[in-house]
Amino acid sequence: MKHKIILLYILAFSFISAYTFGQIKYETVKSVNFTVNGTSTLHDWEMKGSGGKCSAILDFDSPGKLSGLKDVSFSFPAKLLKSGKDAMDGNAYKALKTDKHPNITGSFSNAKATTTDNINYKIIATIKLQIAGFTKDVPVSADGKLNKDGSLTIKGEKKIDMKEFKVDPPSFMFGSVKTGKDIVVKFDLTLTK
């Protein structure tokens, strides 16, 4: 009888442990949201877009704390970015070479998540980012939040020099208005099991 009780405890612990920690695949529950802000000789500008997809494998330790992120990747169609001005959008798509490289893609490496409360996380990673067909490793820092429904929201922003991706900053009105080479990319996505 004593052995049966011990066996029941071991089985119960194994069953609970399987649902308490381990690797779980997450994918976007809502679209990936991007905002790109930049400057020009005339005025500041902004493009926004929603869509694309993202997936990740998240590691959880025994108390249910997020301990790591693996295989995080995203793909975002560049033509989903809109400024509200067709001419500006057309020049941006031309600069991004969307006819040959329609998607902005990325995959995380060396991703680490730290927390003090098991809800809010600081995520530090390197993204192998591809823009206009050119790939470059970019360090990034983001804020993550483990929501009550088990989903994970990740928000962050990164300043990028477009010339590092071989993108010529667009110009308008026959070159009289030029955009700056630096942009700020803000991202917001929610992943769910």
Secondary structure, 3 states (H helix, E strand, C coil): CHHHHHHHHHHHHHHHHHHHCEEEEEEECCCEEEEEEEEECCCCEEEEEEECEEEEEEEECCCCCEEEEEEEEEEEEHHHCECCCHHHHHHHHHHCCCCCCCEEEEEEEEEEEEECCCCEEEEEEEEEEEECCEEEEEEEEEEEEECCCCCEEEEEEEEEEHHHHCCCCCEECCCCEEEEEEEEEEEEEEEEC
